Amino acid sequence: MKKTVQNATSLPAAPMDERRVRVIKYSVAMAIRMICIVMMLFAQGWWLLLFAAGAIFLPYFAVIIANASVNAPGNSVARPGALVPIAASERNTDTAA
């Protein structure tokens, strides 16, 4: 089994950067929700139902969208607490080139 080598381009985003992106996504969704709430005061008929549905359901979708991972699950780097020992068969096949 071939061992994959990590390089700088395959590392996930820094936690601070990832948090910033999540906060921005959530804030945009909540701003749209606030617009829906204000528009409910002026809308009538089907428009009122549309804005009410936006005000009710947007928080759920905002959390789902904000917490969606930017990094693919296969591209994550093993953290020091999650290191897995290399099997003996893999150790023997790893030779210095």
C-alpha positions as CSV (number, residue, x, y, z in Angstrom):
1,M,0.0,0.0,0.0
2,K,1.4,3.4,-1.0
3,K,1.8,6.0,1.7
4,T,0.4,9.4,0.7
5,V,2.5,12.4,1.4
6,Q,0.9,15.6,2.7
7,N,1.9,18.9,1.1
8,A,0.9,22.5,1.8
9,T,-1.8,22.5,-0.9
10,S,-3.6,19.5,0.5
11,L,-3.9,20.8,4.1
12,P,-7.3,21.9,5.4
13,A,-8.1,25.5,6.1
14,A,-6.9,27.0,9.4
15,P,-9.6,26.8,12.1
16,M,-9.7,30.6,12.4
17,D,-10.3,31.0,8.6
18,E,-12.9,28.2,8.5
19,R,-14.8,29.8,11.5
20,R,-14.7,33.2,9.7
21,V,-16.3,31.7,6.6
22,R,-19.0,30.0,8.6
23,V,-19.8,33.2,10.5
24,I,-20.1,35.1,7.2
25,K,-22.4,32.5,5.7
26,Y,-24.6,32.4,8.8
27,S,-24.7,36.2,9.0
28,V,-25.8,36.6,5.4
29,A,-28.6,34.0,5.9
30,M,-29.8,35.8,9.1
31,A,-29.7,39.2,7.3
32,I,-32.0,37.7,4.6
33,R,-34.3,36.4,7.4
34,M,-34.5,39.9,8.9
35,I,-35.5,41.2,5.5
36,C,-38.2,38.5,5.4
37,I,-39.5,39.5,8.8
38,V,-39.7,43.2,7.8
39,M,-41.3,42.4,4.5
40,M,-44.0,40.4,6.3
41,L,-45.3,43.8,7.7
42,F,-45.9,45.1,4.1
43,A,-46.8,42.0,2.1
44,Q,-50.2,40.5,1.5
45,G,-51.5,37.2,0.1
46,W,-49.0,34.7,-1.2
47,W,-46.1,37.1,-0.7
48,L,-46.9,37.1,3.1
49,L,-46.7,33.3,3.1
50,L,-43.4,33.3,1.2
51,F,-41.8,35.8,3.5
52,A,-43.2,33.9,6.6
53,A,-41.7,30.6,5.3
54,G,-38.4,32.4,4.7
55,A,-38.4,33.7,8.3
56,I,-39.4,30.4,9.8
57,F,-37.2,28.0,7.8
58,L,-34.1,30.1,7.1
59,P,-32.5,29.6,10.6
60,Y,-32.5,25.8,10.0
61,F,-30.9,26.0,6.6
62,A,-28.5,28.7,7.8
63,V,-27.0,26.4,10.3
64,I,-26.8,23.5,7.8
65,I,-25.1,25.7,5.2
66,A,-22.7,27.3,7.7
67,N,-21.6,24.0,9.2
68,A,-21.1,22.3,5.8
69,S,-17.4,21.5,5.6
70,V,-15.3,23.2,3.1
71,N,-12.7,20.5,3.1
72,A,-13.5,17.0,1.7
73,P,-13.4,14.3,4.4
74,G,-10.6,12.5,2.6
75,N,-8.3,15.5,2.6
76,S,-8.0,16.0,6.3
77,V,-4.7,15.7,8.1
78,A,-4.3,13.4,11.0
79,R,-4.1,15.4,14.2
80,P,-1.5,14.4,16.9
81,G,-4.1,12.9,19.1
82,A,-5.5,10.8,16.3
83,L,-2.3,9.1,15.0
84,V,-2.7,5.5,13.9
85,P,0.3,3.2,14.1
86,I,1.6,1.9,10.7
87,A,1.0,-1.8,10.2
88,A,4.1,-4.0,10.1
89,S,3.4,-4.9,6.4
90,E,3.4,-1.2,5.5
91,R,6.7,-0.5,7.4
92,N,8.5,-3.2,5.5
93,T,7.5,-2.0,2.1
94,D,8.4,1.6,2.8
95,T,12.0,1.9,1.5
96,A,14.0,5.0,1.1
97,A,14.2,6.0,-2.5
